[in-house]
Amino acid sequence: MSTERMGRRTSEMSKPRKRRRLNREGGKVLCSALVAWFAGLLLCPPAFTQSNDYQQALQKYEKKDYASALSLEERVLQQDKNDASWRHLYGLTLAALGRFPEAEDNLRQAIASEPQQPTFCYDLGYVLYQEKKYAEAFVPLKRAVELDDNNLQARFLLGRVYVSAYPVLGNPDFIRLSLEQFEFIAKKDERYPLVHYHLALLHGFEGKLPEEREELLAELKYYPHDVKARVELGEVLLKMGQTQKALEQLLRAEKQAPEMSMVHFDLAKVYRRTHQTAQALAAARECVELDPKFAEGYYLLGQLYREANQPERARHEMERFHELQGKR
């Protein structure tokens, strides 16, 4: 499995989503430090007179009333530019508004004021990750883990960064380093969302199909509605020659997410393996209809038309495949 393929399977995914899963579609920046703040874990909590204002800003942030939160944060920071907690919250609000350069600058200022605060480091890393600045995100995320060994969120994102930043950092040990993070998380919390899915992808990258299958089964044990994990499992089972089991998983995935192009792509491959040409063609056509820019879908469709002795249609689909490949 290539790093590009791995990215396709996991793109999205930036931070644990609701039901403690990763938000695969990206989205608004979430503040990992909020719970820590209420628990009194910040090194220098605001004075009591500021606390009420801070809670108001925090509530506005949580309610996505970012403009109001920003106004209150700016007013307080005009009086005390060195308050790291406010500077941190201000940075997160700017990020939520898409003002990333300013967000980065303020989060870095918060870290400079309180360099031992792991949540500040994590949130800067998360913002950089959202911007796809993977190589830059590596430093604060690694620092967050050094400051708090049990920060599972930081470890999760660091594990992803090792893979995503590989083309830039060129670290030949990126699989081992990424595995270390996800294995640590799985030992601490075996139900941690997506940890088994990511372990599976890494095993698949190394061609370890039995290990990949077991991790996907573990993910589905805790999150049976995780369609991407089910599709990946179907593909692994197909590679292992367990065609009927693969078909069962993919048909179940189709019921869960009929709009997902990869479900139909893998179904087409299963039907092709079992010489069900009509079903394979129908599934492949559905795949490219759902995702017209998915080059591999046209390649598979072209192969199927050729095998069905329909050369003109095969040529048309292969031309579309080469056209899309040229745009990459």
N, C-alpha and C positions, 0 to 999 in steps of 0.2 A: 504494500500500500504506500503510495507516494505521499509526501507532505502536503501536496496540493489536494489529493483525495481526502486526506485526513482533515484538512481545513474545510473541505466541502461538507464533510459529515458533521463537523462541529462548529461551523461558522455561526455565527450566532452569537454564541455562547459566549456570556461574558461574566456573569456573576450568578450565584445560586438564585433561582427564580422562586416564585410563590410555589408552595408545596416543597420548598427547599430545593427547587430545581434551578438549573441554569436558565437564564433568560436568553433563549436561542435567537431571538429576533433583535438583540441589542436593546436599547431603550434608555429611559431616563437614568441618570446616575443615582445610585442608591448610597446611602451613607452607612458604612459598617460601624461607624463610631457612635451611632446614636444610642444603641443599647449600652455600650460601654460608658457613655456619659451618664446615663441614668443610674448605672451601677456605681458611679463614683470612681471610675477607673482613670480618668484623666489626671495627669500629674498636677495641673494647676487649675482647678475648677473656678469659674467666675465668682466674683464676690456676690454676696446675697442681693445687693442692690441691682446687679446685672443679671442675676439668675432669672428673675421674672421676665426680663426682656429676652433673655436667651431662650427660655422656654417658649415664649411667644413666637420668636423667629423660627424655632425648631418646629413648632406646630404648623406654622405657615408653610414651611418647607415640606413637611410630611403631607400636607393637604395640596401640595403642588401650586400653592399661591406664591410662586417664586418672586414676582414683582414686589409684593408686600414684604416678603422676607428680605429681599435685597435692600429695600429702602431702610429697614430697621438695622440691618447689618452695617450698612454704610454709615448710618448716623452714629452707631456705637464706635466704629473703627476710626471715625474722625476724632473722637475723644481719646482713644487709646489704640494706636496703630500696632502695638506690640502684643496684643492679646491673642495668643495662638489659637485658643478655642474658637473665638469669633472669626479669626482669619481662615481657619479650617472650614467652618460652616459657610463662610462667604465664598470660598473656593468651590465648594460643592454646589452651591446655588448657581454660581456662574456656569459651572459645567452642565447643570440641568437645563440652563437656558441656551446651551450650545456655544457659549463664549469660552472656548477651550484654552486659548493662549492666556487669557486673564486668569482662568481657573488654575492652570498649571502654576503660574507665577505666585498666586496667593497660597496654594498648597505648599509650594516650596518655602515660602516665607514662614508658614506655620511649622514646617519641619525644622527650619533653621532656628526658630525660637525654642522648640522642644524636640530635639533630635532623638530622644529616647522614647518617643510616642509611636508605637507600632501602627496604630490606626491611621495616623497621618500618612505614614509611609504607604500603607496599603491603599488608601484612597487615591493618592497620587498615582500609584501604579495602576489602579483600576481606570482612572481617567485616561492615562496614556494608552492603556490597552484598548479602551473604547475608540481612541483615535487611530488605532492600528500602529502605534509607535512601540512595537514589541521590544525592540532592543533597548529603548529608553525605559520601558516599564520594568525591565528585568532588575535594574539596580534598586529602586525603592521596594519592590516586592521581595527581593532577597533580603533586604535590610529588615523588612517587617517580620520575616520568619526568624531572622537572627535575634530580634528583640523579643519575640513571643513565639517560642517553639511550637506552641499548641494553637496557633492562629491557622485554623484549617482553611478558611477562606483565602488567606494569602498563599498558603501552600497549593491550593487548587489552581489559583490563577498563575502562580509561578510555574507549576507543571505544564500548563498550557503555553506559557511564554517560551519555555525551553524549545517547544516544537515550532511555534509560530515565528520565533526569532532565529531559527536555525539558518535560513538563507543569509541573514545579516551577520550573526555571531559566528556561524560556522563551527560550532562546538561539536566535535565528533561523538561526544558522549551524551548528546542531548536525550537519547532514548533512556539511558540509564538514569540520568539526572531527573527526567520527568517521571519515570517509574518510581523513584525514591519518594517523590512528593505524594503521588497518588496511593502508593502502598502504605505510607505513614498514615494518611487520612483513613484508608480502609481499616487499618488496625484500630484506630481511635474510634471510628464510627462507621461500621459496615453498611449502615443505611444512608450514608452521605450521598445526596443526589448526584448522579452522573459519574461518581468516582469509578464504579465498575465499568461503565461504558468507556471511559477514557483509558482504563487499564486494558480493556479489550482492544481498543484501537492500537495501542502501543504493541501489544502482543501480535496483532495482525500485521503491523509494520515489519515485525521480525519474522513473519511467516509461521508463528506458533499457533496453529489453528485450534488445537484442543484447549489451550489456555484462553484463547480469545472466546471460544464458545462458553467456557465455564464462567467467565466474567460477565458475558452478556446474559447468561441465565441468572446470575446473581442480581444484575441490574433489574431484570424483569420480575424477579421474585419480589422485590420491594416496590417497583414501579411498573406494574403490568400495562399501563397505558402509554408507556414510552415507545412510540411508534418507530423512532429512528433506531433504537436498540433492537426492536423486533425485526426490522428490515435487515439490519446488519447481521443478526443471527441467521436469518434466512439465507443470506449470501454465504456466510461461513459454512452452514450445513450443506449448501450446494457444492462448495469447494471440497468438502469432505466426502462427497458422494452420497449424502443422505438426502436424496431428492424428495422423497415423500414428506419427510419432516420439514424440509425447506419450504415446500409448497404449503403445508399447514400453517407455518408461521407467517408466510406472505399473504395468504388469503385472510388470515386474521387481521394483519396489518391493513389490508385493503378495506376491510369493514370499518376499521378505526379511522383511517385517513384516506378515503378514496381520491382526494385531491392531491396527494403526494406523488410526484412523478417517479421517484425512485422505487416506490412499491411496484408500479407497473413495469418499470425497467427490469427489475429482478424477476418479476413474474414471467416476463417474456423469455428470460434466460432459462428459467425452470421449464417452461413449456417447450422451449427449443430442445432442451436436453432430453425431454420425454417424447420428442417427435410429434408434438401437438402443434402443427404449423399454424392452423387457423387461429388458435388461442394465442400463440406467440405473436403473430402479426397484430392481432387486436390489442394486445397489451402494449406492444411497442408503439403503435400509433397513438394510443392513449397517453403514453409517456411524453411524446414530443408535442402533443396537443396541449398538455398541461405545462410543459416547459420547452417552448420553441427554440430556446438558445442552448439546449443541452446537446452538445455535439455527439456524444457517445450514443445517445438515443437514435440519432439518424444513422450512425454507423451500424448499429445492431439491426435497425429496420432494413437497411440496404442489404445486409447479409441474409436476412430472412427472405426478402423478395428474390434474391438470387437463388437461394435454396428452393424456393417455391416456383422456380423457372419463370420468373417475371423480370427479365433483364432491363427493360426500359424503366420500370419503377425502381429497380435496384440502382440503376445509374443516377436517377434523379435524387434519391436519398443520399447516395455517396457524394454527389456534387454539393448537396446542402451541408454534409459533414465537413468537407474540405473548405467550404466557404466560412463556416463557423470557426474551424481550426485556424484559418488565416487571420481571423480577427482577435485571436488571443494575444 
